[in-house]
Each structure stands twice: as structure tokens, then as C-alpha cells.
Amino acid sequence: MTYPRLQSAIELAARLHRDQERDGDNPLPYVTHPLEVVSLLRYVGEITDEELLTVAALHDVLEETDFDPMEIEKAYGTRVSALVKELTRKEPSAEETKGMSKEAIWKLRAEMLLDEIKAMSSDAQKIKLADRLANVREAKRTKSANKLERYLWQTGEILKIVPKDVNPALWKAIKAEL
């Protein structure tokens, strides 16, 4: 097998995301998302680094499950663990959002995400581009007009932050979706 650690990570992601679903009518199992991110990273982004592909498979496990990050490090090493943590979105606390409107909370969350992406390593940004490409395509199928407009705006802001040379093919694929 060419990618044994990736295979293991895919199996782990499938187990951890079990019973979770994507958005929209007749949603697919959630695990299809990390698999799509792996595929986009490999075939659009032309990434062959097994550790980066492994991170792509695991990129949402800390955000979407209660999996222990130390288990990632034990199984896949420091680099994979660090990148998964780097890609895990931070959410504002209840205290930070107390008394805020839905629109203000959305703006706060958007600012936090953009700040996180600014601080990411180029390896994390590569995976974020593949993740965003998958999510933009999904958003076009599932989000209402207003939510889609905000999501596409946010995606444009991400392209202003992430240099095109991080992964030109993924960057251009996202730009084409806008």
C-alpha cells in the first residue's frame, strides 16, 4: 500500500464521524467531506506528502468530535497532530457573544476564522484551500442566497490572505467557483 498512514486515518475519520451528516436535502455521511478534501488535495493540488493527506483526512475530527488530540499525536506523529490542531476552528465563547445579534456573531466568527488563516503555516493553508474548495462547492448546493453570498464573500477574503503560490491549482479552482 502506498499510503498506509492515510488509510489508517481514513478509517479513524470514518469511525469518528459515524452518524454525522453533511448539510442539505438527502445529506451524505459526514466522512465524505474529509475524503473529498483528501481527493482535492491530491488530485487538484497535486500533493503526494502522506502526512498532509493524513491531516486532510483528520482535519475536522477535533472540531466535530470529542476525540483526544493526544491520540492523533500518538498514532500519526507531531507534525500531523500540530497541523490538525492548527486547522481546528476556534469558536467564540458564550461570554464573547452574550447579547450579540446573529449578524454580529457571524461577523465575529468570520473575523476569527480569517485571523486564524492569516496565522496558519503554508502546509495548513494548503489543506485549508482544499477544505474551502469542497465547502464552496457544497455551499452552492445547500445554502440560501443570503448565506451563500456571505460565504462567497468570506471565501474571497480567504483568497486575499492565502498567497496564490501556496498551491496555485487549488487557489485558482476556488477563484473559479467565485
OpenMM code with the backbone's topology and positions (N, CA, C; nanometers):
from openmm import Vec3, app, unit

residues = "MET THR TYR PRO ARG LEU GLN SER ALA ILE GLU LEU ALA ALA ARG LEU HIS ARG ASP GLN GLU ARG ASP GLY ASP ASN PRO LEU PRO TYR VAL THR HIS PRO LEU GLU VAL VAL SER LEU LEU ARG TYR VAL GLY GLU ILE THR ASP GLU GLU LEU LEU THR VAL ALA ALA LEU HIS ASP VAL LEU GLU GLU THR ASP PHE ASP PRO MET GLU ILE GLU LYS ALA TYR GLY THR ARG VAL SER ALA LEU VAL LYS GLU LEU THR ARG LYS GLU PRO SER ALA GLU GLU THR LYS GLY MET SER LYS GLU ALA ILE TRP LYS LEU ARG ALA GLU MET LEU LEU ASP GLU ILE LYS ALA MET SER SER ASP ALA GLN LYS ILE LYS LEU ALA ASP ARG LEU ALA ASN VAL ARG GLU ALA LYS ARG THR LYS SER ALA ASN LYS LEU GLU ARG TYR LEU TRP GLN THR GLY GLU ILE LEU LYS ILE VAL PRO LYS ASP VAL ASN PRO ALA LEU TRP LYS ALA ILE LYS ALA GLU LEU".split()
positions = [
    Vec3(0.0849, -0.1191, 0.0000),
    Vec3(0.0000, 0.0000, 0.0000),
    Vec3(0.0887, 0.1246, 0.0000),
    Vec3(0.0524, 0.2193, -0.0849),
    Vec3(0.1320, 0.3407, -0.0998),
    Vec3(0.1200, 0.4341, 0.0203),
    Vec3(-0.0005, 0.4432, 0.0772),
    Vec3(-0.0262, 0.5375, 0.1861),
    Vec3(-0.0876, 0.4671, 0.3070),
    Vec3(-0.0105, 0.3887, 0.3805),
    Vec3(-0.0694, 0.3135, 0.4930),
    Vec3(-0.1206, 0.4030, 0.6066),
    Vec3(-0.0512, 0.5113, 0.6357),
    Vec3(-0.0964, 0.6011, 0.7433),
    Vec3(-0.2234, 0.6752, 0.7018),
    Vec3(-0.2320, 0.7098, 0.5753),
    Vec3(-0.3534, 0.7736, 0.5248),
    Vec3(-0.4711, 0.6767, 0.5347),
    Vec3(-0.4484, 0.5519, 0.4981),
    Vec3(-0.5552, 0.4520, 0.5083),
    Vec3(-0.6055, 0.4418, 0.6522),
    Vec3(-0.5126, 0.4395, 0.7457),
    Vec3(-0.5480, 0.4332, 0.8872),
    Vec3(-0.6275, 0.5569, 0.9293),
    Vec3(-0.5848, 0.6739, 0.8818),
    Vec3(-0.6538, 0.7987, 0.9165),
    Vec3(-0.7939, 0.8027, 0.8573),
    Vec3(-0.8112, 0.7518, 0.7373),
    Vec3(-0.9437, 0.7465, 0.6750),
    Vec3(-1.0356, 0.6563, 0.7564),
    Vec3(-0.9836, 0.5430, 0.8007),
    Vec3(-1.0637, 0.4514, 0.8825),
    Vec3(-1.1021, 0.5167, 1.0151),
    Vec3(-1.0068, 0.5892, 1.0759),
    Vec3(-1.0356, 0.6599, 1.2003),
    Vec3(-1.1412, 0.7684, 1.1777),
    Vec3(-1.1250, 0.8474, 1.0725),
    Vec3(-1.2216, 0.9538, 1.0430),
    Vec3(-1.3607, 0.8947, 1.0200),
    Vec3(-1.3676, 0.7826, 0.9499),
    Vec3(-1.4979, 0.7188, 0.9253),
    Vec3(-1.5631, 0.6768, 1.0569),
    Vec3(-1.4822, 0.6235, 1.1463),
    Vec3(-1.5354, 0.5813, 1.2771),
    Vec3(-1.5790, 0.7023, 1.3604),
    Vec3(-1.4975, 0.8063, 1.3635),
    Vec3(-1.5273, 0.9231, 1.4465),
    Vec3(-1.6447, 1.0055, 1.3936),
    Vec3(-1.6601, 1.0102, 1.2627),
    Vec3(-1.7680, 1.0899, 1.2033),
    Vec3(-1.8945, 1.0056, 1.1799),
    Vec3(-1.8921, 0.8838, 1.2303),
    Vec3(-2.0086, 0.7966, 1.2131),
    Vec3(-2.1337, 0.8664, 1.2683),
    Vec3(-2.2419, 0.8520, 1.1998),
    Vec3(-2.3715, 0.9104, 1.2372),
    Vec3(-2.3772, 1.0623, 1.2211),
    Vec3(-2.2751, 1.1235, 1.1661),
    Vec3(-2.2799, 1.2658, 1.1339),
    Vec3(-2.3131, 1.2788, 0.9848),
    Vec3(-2.3803, 1.3898, 0.9488),
    Vec3(-2.4194, 1.4119, 0.8101),
    Vec3(-2.3775, 1.5504, 0.7636),
    Vec3(-2.3630, 1.5639, 0.6331),
    Vec3(-2.3390, 1.6946, 0.5711),
    Vec3(-2.4706, 1.7708, 0.5673),
    Vec3(-2.4654, 1.8945, 0.5197),
    Vec3(-2.5851, 1.9784, 0.5101),
    Vec3(-2.6684, 1.9421, 0.3876),
    Vec3(-2.7904, 1.9909, 0.3867),
    Vec3(-2.8743, 1.9825, 0.2688),
    Vec3(-2.9747, 1.8690, 0.2695),
    Vec3(-3.0535, 1.8654, 0.1620),
    Vec3(-3.1520, 1.7590, 0.1442),
    Vec3(-3.0802, 1.6281, 0.1139),
    Vec3(-3.1303, 1.5203, 0.1705),
    Vec3(-3.0708, 1.3882, 0.1493),
    Vec3(-2.9185, 1.3915, 0.1669),
    Vec3(-2.8733, 1.4361, 0.2834),
    Vec3(-2.7292, 1.4561, 0.3031),
    Vec3(-2.6500, 1.3257, 0.3027),
    Vec3(-2.5289, 1.3370, 0.2574),
    Vec3(-2.4354, 1.2246, 0.2608),
    Vec3(-2.3743, 1.2139, 0.4001),
    Vec3(-2.3183, 1.0990, 0.4328),
    Vec3(-2.2461, 1.0870, 0.5599),
    Vec3(-2.1322, 1.1890, 0.5655),
    Vec3(-2.1059, 1.2422, 0.6835),
    Vec3(-2.0060, 1.3477, 0.7006),
    Vec3(-1.8690, 1.3067, 0.6482),
    Vec3(-1.8337, 1.1796, 0.6634),
    Vec3(-1.7000, 1.1347, 0.6246),
    Vec3(-1.6709, 1.1611, 0.4771),
    Vec3(-1.7750, 1.1806, 0.3958),
    Vec3(-1.7492, 1.2120, 0.2551),
    Vec3(-1.6751, 1.3446, 0.2405),
    Vec3(-1.6929, 1.4344, 0.3367),
    Vec3(-1.6232, 1.5639, 0.3298),
    Vec3(-1.4720, 1.5480, 0.3463),
    Vec3(-1.4216, 1.4870, 0.4544),
    Vec3(-1.2761, 1.4727, 0.4616),
    Vec3(-1.2187, 1.3912, 0.3454),
    Vec3(-1.2950, 1.2952, 0.2961),
    Vec3(-1.2476, 1.2181, 0.1800),
    Vec3(-1.2376, 1.3080, 0.0567),
    Vec3(-1.3339, 1.3974, 0.0402),
    Vec3(-1.3274, 1.4915, -0.0711),
    Vec3(-1.2078, 1.5849, -0.0558),
    Vec3(-1.1806, 1.6293, 0.0665),
    Vec3(-1.0657, 1.7179, 0.0894),
    Vec3(-0.9352, 1.6446, 0.0562),
    Vec3(-0.9242, 1.5191, 0.0951),
    Vec3(-0.8057, 1.4384, 0.0598),
    Vec3(-0.7930, 1.4314, -0.0922),
    Vec3(-0.9016, 1.4013, -0.1581),
    Vec3(-0.9002, 1.3878, -0.3036),
    Vec3(-0.8635, 1.5188, -0.3726),
    Vec3(-0.9205, 1.6290, -0.3282),
    Vec3(-0.8878, 1.7590, -0.3873),
    Vec3(-0.7416, 1.7959, -0.3633),
    Vec3(-0.6937, 1.7693, -0.2443),
    Vec3(-0.5538, 1.7988, -0.2121),
    Vec3(-0.4606, 1.7181, -0.3027),
    Vec3(-0.4946, 1.5917, -0.3223),
    Vec3(-0.4101, 1.5032, -0.4028),
    Vec3(-0.4209, 1.5322, -0.5524),
    Vec3(-0.5432, 1.5403, -0.6044),
    Vec3(-0.5611, 1.5448, -0.7492),
    Vec3(-0.5723, 1.6842, -0.8088),
    Vec3(-0.6211, 1.7816, -0.7339),
    Vec3(-0.6206, 1.9195, -0.7821),
    Vec3(-0.4909, 1.9862, -0.7362),
    Vec3(-0.4606, 1.9722, -0.6078),
    Vec3(-0.3406, 2.0345, -0.5525),
    Vec3(-0.2117, 1.9608, -0.5813),
    Vec3(-0.2223, 1.8375, -0.6307),
    Vec3(-0.1069, 1.7542, -0.6662),
    Vec3(-0.0120, 1.7303, -0.5485),
    Vec3(-0.0692, 1.7183, -0.4295),
    Vec3(0.0083, 1.6911, -0.3091),
    Vec3(0.0220, 1.5396, -0.2920),
    Vec3(0.1431, 1.4927, -0.2739),
    Vec3(0.1673, 1.3497, -0.2525),
    Vec3(0.2229, 1.3207, -0.1132),
    Vec3(0.2512, 1.4232, -0.0353),
    Vec3(0.3046, 1.4080, 0.1004),
    Vec3(0.2006, 1.3363, 0.1874),
    Vec3(0.2336, 1.2153, 0.2318),
    Vec3(0.1378, 1.1347, 0.3071),
    Vec3(0.0914, 1.2030, 0.4345),
    Vec3(0.1804, 1.2754, 0.5010),
    Vec3(0.1383, 1.3425, 0.6237),
    Vec3(0.0328, 1.4494, 0.5950),
    Vec3(0.0488, 1.5254, 0.4886),
    Vec3(-0.0509, 1.6277, 0.4555),
    Vec3(-0.1834, 1.5634, 0.4156),
    Vec3(-0.1788, 1.4557, 0.3423),
    Vec3(-0.3017, 1.3843, 0.3056),
    Vec3(-0.3684, 1.3265, 0.4298),
    Vec3(-0.2887, 1.2800, 0.5241),
    Vec3(-0.3412, 1.2270, 0.6506),
    Vec3(-0.4096, 1.3384, 0.7299),
    Vec3(-0.3486, 1.4545, 0.7338),
    Vec3(-0.4095, 1.5693, 0.8017),
    Vec3(-0.5428, 1.6028, 0.7355),
    Vec3(-0.5472, 1.5994, 0.6041),
    Vec3(-0.6724, 1.6291, 0.5335),
    Vec3(-0.7831, 1.5334, 0.5776),
    Vec3(-0.7492, 1.4063, 0.5945),
    Vec3(-0.8485, 1.3076, 0.6381),
    Vec3(-0.8972, 1.3356, 0.7795),
    Vec3(-0.8109, 1.3922, 0.8612),
    Vec3(-0.8416, 1.4140, 1.0030),
    Vec3(-0.8752, 1.5596, 1.0362),
    Vec3(-0.8797, 1.6466, 0.9382),
    Vec3(-0.8840, 1.7903, 0.9659),
    Vec3(-1.0032, 1.8361, 1.0495),
    Vec3(-1.1130, 1.7612, 1.0505),
    Vec3(-1.2307, 1.8025, 1.1275),
    Vec3(-1.2560, 1.7204, 1.2536),
    Vec3(-1.1708, 1.6250, 1.2852),
    Vec3(-1.2034, 1.5369, 1.3983),
    Vec3(-1.2039, 1.6094, 1.5325),
    Vec3(-1.1191, 1.7086, 1.5501),
    Vec3(-1.1188, 1.7807, 1.6775),
    Vec3(-1.2350, 1.8792, 1.6846),
    Vec3(-1.2734, 1.9332, 1.5704),
    Vec3(-1.3818, 2.0312, 1.5638),
    Vec3(-1.5193, 1.9647, 1.5739),
    Vec3(-1.5333, 1.8464, 1.5174),
    Vec3(-1.6635, 1.7828, 1.5050),
    Vec3(-1.6871, 1.6642, 1.5989),
    Vec3(-1.5839, 1.6230, 1.6722),
    Vec3(-1.5976, 1.5087, 1.7630),
    Vec3(-1.5283, 1.5432, 1.8945),
    Vec3(-1.5340, 1.4513, 1.9894),
    Vec3(-1.4644, 1.4743, 2.1167),
    Vec3(-1.3347, 1.3936, 2.1244),
    Vec3(-1.2741, 1.3661, 2.0094),
    Vec3(-1.1515, 1.2882, 2.0039),
    Vec3(-1.0361, 1.3618, 2.0716),
    Vec3(-0.9539, 1.2887, 2.1421),
    Vec3(-0.8402, 1.3440, 2.2156),
    Vec3(-0.7251, 1.3745, 2.1188),
    Vec3(-0.6812, 1.4995, 2.1126),
    Vec3(-0.5722, 1.5345, 2.0207),
    Vec3(-0.4429, 1.4577, 2.0478),
    Vec3(-0.4228, 1.4151, 2.1710),
    Vec3(-0.3019, 1.3379, 2.2027),
    Vec3(-0.3019, 1.2033, 2.1300),
    Vec3(-0.4207, 1.1511, 2.1018),
    Vec3(-0.4305, 1.0244, 2.0284),
    Vec3(-0.3836, 1.0413, 1.8838),
    Vec3(-0.4072, 1.1583, 1.8283),
    Vec3(-0.3581, 1.1853, 1.6925),
    Vec3(-0.2059, 1.1847, 1.6926),
    Vec3(-0.1483, 1.2516, 1.7925),
    Vec3(-0.0022, 1.2566, 1.8004),
    Vec3(0.0564, 1.1177, 1.8189),
    Vec3(-0.0029, 1.0375, 1.9052),
    Vec3(0.0466, 0.9006, 1.9280),
    Vec3(0.0425, 0.8177, 1.8007),
    Vec3(-0.0656, 0.8290, 1.7270),
    Vec3(-0.0845, 0.7456, 1.6083),
    Vec3(-0.0134, 0.7982, 1.4840),
    Vec3(-0.0053, 0.9328, 1.4700),
    Vec3(0.0410, 0.9885, 1.3433),
    Vec3(0.1593, 1.0849, 1.3546),
    Vec3(0.2008, 1.1154, 1.4773),
    Vec3(0.3180, 1.1990, 1.4948),
    Vec3(0.2872, 1.3453, 1.5194),
    Vec3(0.3925, 1.4169, 1.5543),
    Vec3(0.3827, 1.5568, 1.5945),
    Vec3(0.3367, 1.6472, 1.4814),
    Vec3(0.3915, 1.6288, 1.3618),
    Vec3(0.3557, 1.7172, 1.2502),
    Vec3(0.2068, 1.7055, 1.2175),
    Vec3(0.1569, 1.5831, 1.2063),
    Vec3(0.0151, 1.5634, 1.1744),
    Vec3(-0.0710, 1.6237, 1.2843),
    Vec3(-0.0381, 1.5946, 1.4085),
    Vec3(-0.1151, 1.6458, 1.5214),
    Vec3(-0.1160, 1.7982, 1.5230),
    Vec3(0.0000, 1.8575, 1.5034),
    Vec3(0.0096, 2.0039, 1.5057),
    Vec3(-0.0733, 2.0664, 1.3942),
    Vec3(-0.0722, 2.0070, 1.2760),
    Vec3(-0.1492, 2.0621, 1.1649),
    Vec3(-0.2997, 2.0450, 1.1865),
    Vec3(-0.3411, 1.9317, 1.2408),
    Vec3(-0.4836, 1.9138, 1.2698),
    Vec3(-0.5282, 2.0192, 1.3709),
    Vec3(-0.4479, 2.0428, 1.4743),
    Vec3(-0.4823, 2.1465, 1.5733),
    Vec3(-0.4872, 2.2845, 1.5082),
    Vec3(-0.3919, 2.3105, 1.4191),
    Vec3(-0.3857, 2.4399, 1.3510),
    Vec3(-0.5107, 2.4637, 1.2654),
    Vec3(-0.5651, 2.3576, 1.2087),
    Vec3(-0.6831, 2.3674, 1.1230),
    Vec3(-0.8145, 2.3645, 1.2000),
    Vec3(-0.8075, 2.3374, 1.3286),
    Vec3(-0.9293, 2.3304, 1.4101),
    Vec3(-0.9763, 2.4706, 1.4437),
    Vec3(-1.0955, 2.5000, 1.3987),
    Vec3(-1.1512, 2.6339, 1.4157),
    Vec3(-1.1845, 2.6613, 1.5621),
    Vec3(-1.1494, 2.7800, 1.6052),
    Vec3(-1.1855, 2.8256, 1.7398),
    Vec3(-1.3187, 2.8985, 1.7305),
    Vec3(-1.4045, 2.8745, 1.8247),
    Vec3(-1.5349, 2.9401, 1.8284),
    Vec3(-1.5375, 3.0417, 1.9421),
    Vec3(-1.6133, 3.1499, 1.9238),
    Vec3(-1.6243, 3.2461, 2.0340),
    Vec3(-1.6993, 3.1827, 2.1511),
    Vec3(-1.6633, 3.2246, 2.2685),
    Vec3(-1.7282, 3.1722, 2.3885),
    Vec3(-1.8660, 3.2354, 2.4053),
    Vec3(-1.9463, 3.1741, 2.4903),
    Vec3(-2.0788, 3.2285, 2.5212),
    Vec3(-2.0650, 3.3694, 2.5783),
    Vec3(-1.9619, 3.3900, 2.6572),
    Vec3(-1.9376, 3.5219, 2.7167),
    Vec3(-1.9091, 3.6257, 2.6074),
    Vec3(-1.8296, 3.5868, 2.5073),
    Vec3(-1.7948, 3.6787, 2.3988),
    Vec3(-1.9155, 3.7163, 2.3129),
    Vec3(-2.0119, 3.6262, 2.3031),
    Vec3(-2.1273, 3.6515, 2.2162),
    Vec3(-2.2528, 3.6954, 2.2918),
    Vec3(-2.2407, 3.7069, 2.4219),
    Vec3(-2.3563, 3.7440, 2.5043),
    Vec3(-2.4144, 3.8771, 2.4574),
    Vec3(-2.5441, 3.8759, 2.4290),
    Vec3(-2.6146, 3.9966, 2.3898),
    Vec3(-2.5951, 4.0383, 2.2446),
    Vec3(-2.5219, 3.9594, 2.1677),
    Vec3(-2.4958, 3.9948, 2.0285),
    Vec3(-2.6061, 3.9419, 1.9371),
    Vec3(-2.6300, 4.0124, 1.8292),
    Vec3(-2.7252, 3.9662, 1.7277),
    Vec3(-2.6612, 3.8521, 1.6481),
    Vec3(-2.7429, 3.7794, 1.5739),
    Vec3(-2.6903, 3.6710, 1.4891),
    Vec3(-2.5903, 3.7257, 1.3884),
    Vec3(-2.6207, 3.8423, 1.3332),
    Vec3(-2.5310, 3.9042, 1.2351),
    Vec3(-2.3966, 3.9409, 1.2992),
    Vec3(-2.3998, 3.9959, 1.4191),
    Vec3(-2.2756, 4.0325, 1.4888),
    Vec3(-2.1943, 3.9075, 1.5226),
    Vec3(-2.2620, 3.8020, 1.5608),
    Vec3(-2.1918, 3.6763, 1.5899),
    Vec3(-2.1279, 3.6218, 1.4626),
    Vec3(-2.2003, 3.6276, 1.3512),
    Vec3(-2.1430, 3.5820, 1.2244),
    Vec3(-2.0170, 3.6619, 1.1909),
    Vec3(-2.0239, 3.7936, 1.2081),
    Vec3(-1.9076, 3.8783, 1.1789),
    Vec3(-1.7898, 3.8438, 1.2699),
    Vec3(-1.8162, 3.8218, 1.3978),
    Vec3(-1.7108, 3.7843, 1.4911),
    Vec3(-1.6479, 3.6517, 1.4499),
    Vec3(-1.7311, 3.5532, 1.4187),
    Vec3(-1.6803, 3.4221, 1.3768),
    Vec3(-1.5981, 3.4348, 1.2485),
    Vec3(-1.6440, 3.5169, 1.1542),
    Vec3(-1.5716, 3.5377, 1.0284),
    Vec3(-1.4353, 3.6007, 1.0545),
    Vec3(-1.4324, 3.7029, 1.1404),
    Vec3(-1.3052, 3.7681, 1.1749),
    Vec3(-1.2098, 3.6701, 1.2414),
    Vec3(-1.2631, 3.5892, 1.3319),
    Vec3(-1.1786, 3.4905, 1.3999),
    Vec3(-1.1200, 3.3912, 1.2989),
    Vec3(-1.2031, 3.3435, 1.2073),
    Vec3(-1.1558, 3.2488, 1.1059),
    Vec3(-1.0471, 3.3116, 1.0198),
    Vec3(-1.0701, 3.4317, 0.9726),
    Vec3(-0.9710, 3.4979, 0.8875),
    Vec3(-0.8403, 3.5210, 0.9623),
    Vec3(-0.8481, 3.5579, 1.0888),
    Vec3(-0.7266, 3.5745, 1.1703),
    Vec3(-0.6530, 3.4419, 1.1861),
    Vec3(-0.7276, 3.3328, 1.2057),
    Vec3(-0.6648, 3.2010, 1.2175),
    Vec3(-0.5924, 3.1640, 1.0886),
    Vec3(-0.6560, 3.1904, 0.9754),
    Vec3(-0.5955, 3.1555, 0.8465),
    Vec3(-0.4703, 3.2384, 0.8218),
    Vec3(-0.4723, 3.3661, 0.8617),
    Vec3(-0.3525, 3.4515, 0.8490),
    Vec3(-0.2345, 3.3917, 0.9247),
    Vec3(-0.2629, 3.3319, 1.0400),
    Vec3(-0.1568, 3.2786, 1.1257),
    Vec3(-0.1128, 3.1368, 1.0878),
    Vec3(-0.1827, 3.0732, 0.9949),
    Vec3(-0.1513, 2.9342, 0.9596),
    Vec3(-0.0207, 2.9218, 0.8827),
    Vec3(0.0424, 2.8077, 0.9010),
    Vec3(0.1590, 2.7723, 0.8203),
    Vec3(0.1141, 2.7482, 0.6761),
    Vec3(0.2076, 2.7476, 0.5839),
    Vec3(0.1702, 2.7231, 0.4444),
    Vec3(0.1144, 2.5817, 0.4262),
    Vec3(0.1635, 2.4842, 0.5024),
    Vec3(0.1078, 2.3483, 0.4935),
    Vec3(-0.0387, 2.3462, 0.5358),
    Vec3(-0.0708, 2.4140, 0.6447),
    Vec3(-0.2103, 2.4209, 0.6896),
    Vec3(-0.2944, 2.4964, 0.5871),
    Vec3(-0.2391, 2.6020, 0.5290),
    Vec3(-0.3130, 2.6780, 0.4289),
    Vec3(-0.3439, 2.5941, 0.3054),
    Vec3(-0.2540, 2.5050, 0.2669),
    Vec3(-0.2812, 2.4147, 0.1536),
    Vec3(-0.4052, 2.3316, 0.1819),
    Vec3(-0.4103, 2.2756, 0.3003),
    Vec3(-0.5247, 2.1923, 0.3373),
    Vec3(-0.6495, 2.2771, 0.3504),
    Vec3(-0.6362, 2.3969, 0.4045),
    Vec3(-0.7496, 2.4884, 0.4159),
    Vec3(-0.8054, 2.5219, 0.2774),
    Vec3(-0.7189, 2.5384, 0.1776),
    Vec3(-0.7667, 2.5648, 0.0420),
    Vec3(-0.8491, 2.4469, -0.0109),
    Vec3(-0.8004, 2.3253, 0.0087),
    Vec3(-0.8760, 2.2077, -0.0362),
    Vec3(-1.0086, 2.1979, 0.0390),
    Vec3(-1.0052, 2.2246, 0.1683),
    Vec3(-1.1260, 2.2231, 0.2508),
    Vec3(-1.2251, 2.3294, 0.2011),
    Vec3(-1.1751, 2.4485, 0.1749),
    Vec3(-1.2639, 2.5563, 0.1318),
    Vec3(-1.3225, 2.5271, -0.0060),
    Vec3(-1.2424, 2.4691, -0.0950),
    Vec3(-1.2940, 2.4334, -0.2271),
    Vec3(-1.4105, 2.3355, -0.2131),
    Vec3(-1.3934, 2.2343, -0.1303),
    Vec3(-1.5018, 2.1381, -0.1061),
    Vec3(-1.6235, 2.2084, -0.0468),
    Vec3(-1.5996, 2.2962, 0.0493),
    Vec3(-1.7099, 2.3643, 0.1164),
    Vec3(-1.7818, 2.4650, 0.0264),
    Vec3(-1.7097, 2.5331, -0.0613),
    Vec3(-1.7736, 2.6271, -0.1536),
    Vec3(-1.8655, 2.5505, -0.2486),
    Vec3(-1.8167, 2.4407, -0.2990),
    Vec3(-1.8995, 2.3600, -0.3898),
    Vec3(-2.0251, 2.3115, -0.3174),
    Vec3(-2.0096, 2.2688, -0.1934),
    Vec3(-2.1235, 2.2244, -0.1129),
    Vec3(-2.2181, 2.3408, -0.0837),
    Vec3(-2.1617, 2.4559, -0.0504),
    Vec3(-2.2435, 2.5728, -0.0177),
    Vec3(-2.3329, 2.6125, -0.1345),
    Vec3(-2.2819, 2.6021, -0.2553),
    Vec3(-2.3611, 2.6369, -0.3728),
    Vec3(-2.4839, 2.5471, -0.3870),
    Vec3(-2.4745, 2.4278, -0.3336),
    Vec3(-2.5878, 2.3346, -0.3414),
    Vec3(-2.6819, 2.3467, -0.2227),
    Vec3(-2.6335, 2.3954, -0.1076),
    Vec3(-2.7124, 2.3831, 0.0152),
    Vec3(-2.7492, 2.5140, 0.0848),
    Vec3(-2.6772, 2.6215, 0.0616),
    Vec3(-2.7023, 2.7449, 0.1363),
    Vec3(-2.8062, 2.8330, 0.0680),
    Vec3(-2.8807, 2.9051, 0.1501),
    Vec3(-2.9758, 3.0039, 0.0977),
    Vec3(-2.8968, 3.1167, 0.0318),
    Vec3(-2.9652, 3.1992, -0.0475),
    Vec3(-2.8987, 3.3064, -0.1223),
    Vec3(-2.8173, 3.3985, -0.0312),
    Vec3(-2.8762, 3.4422, 0.0815),
    Vec3(-2.8066, 3.5330, 0.1726),
    Vec3(-2.6841, 3.4658, 0.2351),
    Vec3(-2.7023, 3.3438, 0.2821),
    Vec3(-2.5897, 3.2732, 0.3444),
    Vec3(-2.4813, 3.2416, 0.2425),
    Vec3(-2.5217, 3.2073, 0.1206),
    Vec3(-2.4240, 3.1801, 0.0153),
    Vec3(-2.3445, 3.3058, -0.0182),
    Vec3(-2.4128, 3.4185, -0.0279),
    Vec3(-2.3443, 3.5450, -0.0575),
    Vec3(-2.2381, 3.5753, 0.0480),
    Vec3(-2.2721, 3.5593, 0.1749),
    Vec3(-2.1749, 3.5827, 0.2831),
    Vec3(-2.0594, 3.4828, 0.2748),
    Vec3(-2.0912, 3.3564, 0.2457),
    Vec3(-1.9879, 3.2532, 0.2385),
    Vec3(-1.8910, 3.2810, 0.1234),
    Vec3(-1.9453, 3.3212, 0.0098),
    Vec3(-1.8590, 3.3528, -0.1042),
    Vec3(-1.7743, 3.4761, -0.0759),
    Vec3(-1.8319, 3.5767, -0.0071),
    Vec3(-1.7526, 3.6937, 0.0333),
    Vec3(-1.6364, 3.6491, 0.1220),
    Vec3(-1.6684, 3.5662, 0.2221),
    Vec3(-1.5653, 3.5179, 0.3135),
    Vec3(-1.4571, 3.4400, 0.2377),
    Vec3(-1.4982, 3.3619, 0.1408),
    Vec3(-1.4027, 3.2854, 0.0604),
    Vec3(-1.3107, 3.3794, -0.0176),
    Vec3(-1.3661, 3.4856, -0.0712),
    Vec3(-1.2829, 3.5856, -0.1390),
    Vec3(-1.1811, 3.6481, -0.0451),
    Vec3(-1.2227, 3.6721, 0.0799),
    Vec3(-1.1306, 3.7261, 0.1800),
    Vec3(-1.0182, 3.6260, 0.2100),
    Vec3(-1.0522, 3.4984, 0.2123),
    Vec3(-0.9510, 3.3946, 0.2343),
    Vec3(-0.8482, 3.3975, 0.1216),
    Vec3(-0.8941, 3.4146, -0.0021),
    Vec3(-0.8005, 3.4203, -0.1148),
    Vec3(-0.7121, 3.5445, -0.1094),
    Vec3(-0.7578, 3.6513, -0.0432),
    Vec3(-0.6726, 3.7688, -0.0234),
    Vec3(-0.5632, 3.7410, 0.0790),
    Vec3(-0.5911, 3.6473, 0.1706),
    Vec3(-0.4966, 3.6154, 0.2781),
    Vec3(-0.3957, 3.5101, 0.2344),
    Vec3(-0.4449, 3.4037, 0.1743),
    Vec3(-0.3575, 3.2915, 0.1379),
    Vec3(-0.2903, 3.3243, 0.0042),
    Vec3(-0.1579, 3.3298, 0.0039),
    Vec3(-0.0886, 3.3588, -0.1222),
    Vec3(-0.1168, 3.2510, -0.2269),
    Vec3(-0.1339, 3.2956, -0.3492),
    Vec3(-0.1624, 3.2032, -0.4599),
    Vec3(-0.0556, 3.0940, -0.4700),
    Vec3(0.0695, 3.1299, -0.4405),
    Vec3(0.1772, 3.0320, -0.4564),
    Vec3(0.1789, 2.9231, -0.3490),
    Vec3(0.0912, 2.9315, -0.2490),
    Vec3(0.0795, 2.8227, -0.1510),
    Vec3(0.0385, 2.6948, -0.2246),
    Vec3(-0.0571, 2.7076, -0.3154),
    Vec3(-0.0950, 2.5988, -0.4064),
    Vec3(-0.1765, 2.6617, -0.5189),
    Vec3(-0.1097, 2.6977, -0.6285),
    Vec3(-0.1778, 2.7690, -0.7373),
    Vec3(-0.3015, 2.6971, -0.7917),
    Vec3(-0.2958, 2.5668, -0.8034),
    Vec3(-0.4087, 2.4934, -0.8616),
    Vec3(-0.5324, 2.5002, -0.7724),
    Vec3(-0.5151, 2.4804, -0.6427),
    Vec3(-0.6289, 2.4896, -0.5508),
    Vec3(-0.6809, 2.6329, -0.5431),
    Vec3(-0.5890, 2.7276, -0.5361),
    Vec3(-0.6268, 2.8686, -0.5293),
    Vec3(-0.7102, 2.9067, -0.6514),
    Vec3(-0.6635, 2.8688, -0.7707),
    Vec3(-0.7355, 2.9009, -0.8950),
    Vec3(-0.8703, 2.8292, -0.9010),
    Vec3(-0.8770, 2.7068, -0.8506),
    Vec3(-1.0034, 2.6324, -0.8516),
    Vec3(-1.1073, 2.7023, -0.7640),
    Vec3(-1.0640, 2.7549, -0.6506),
    Vec3(-1.1565, 2.8297, -0.5655),
    Vec3(-1.1984, 2.9591, -0.6356),
    Vec3(-1.1036, 3.0298, -0.6915),
    Vec3(-1.1339, 3.1558, -0.7626),
    Vec3(-1.2366, 3.1307, -0.8726),
    Vec3(-1.2242, 3.0195, -0.9425),
    Vec3(-1.3185, 2.9852, -1.0490),
    Vec3(-1.4598, 2.9607, -0.9954),
    Vec3(-1.4707, 2.9162, -0.8692),
    Vec3(-1.6010, 2.8924, -0.8082),
    Vec3(-1.6710, 3.0222, -0.7673),
    Vec3(-1.5928, 3.1289, -0.7519),
    Vec3(-1.6499, 3.2568, -0.7113),
    Vec3(-1.7099, 3.3277, -0.8307),
] * unit.nanometer
topology = app.Topology()
chain = topology.addChain("A")
for resn in residues:
    res = topology.addResidue(resn, chain)
    for name in ("N", "CA", "C"):
        topology.addAtom(name, app.Element.getBySymbol(name[0]), res)
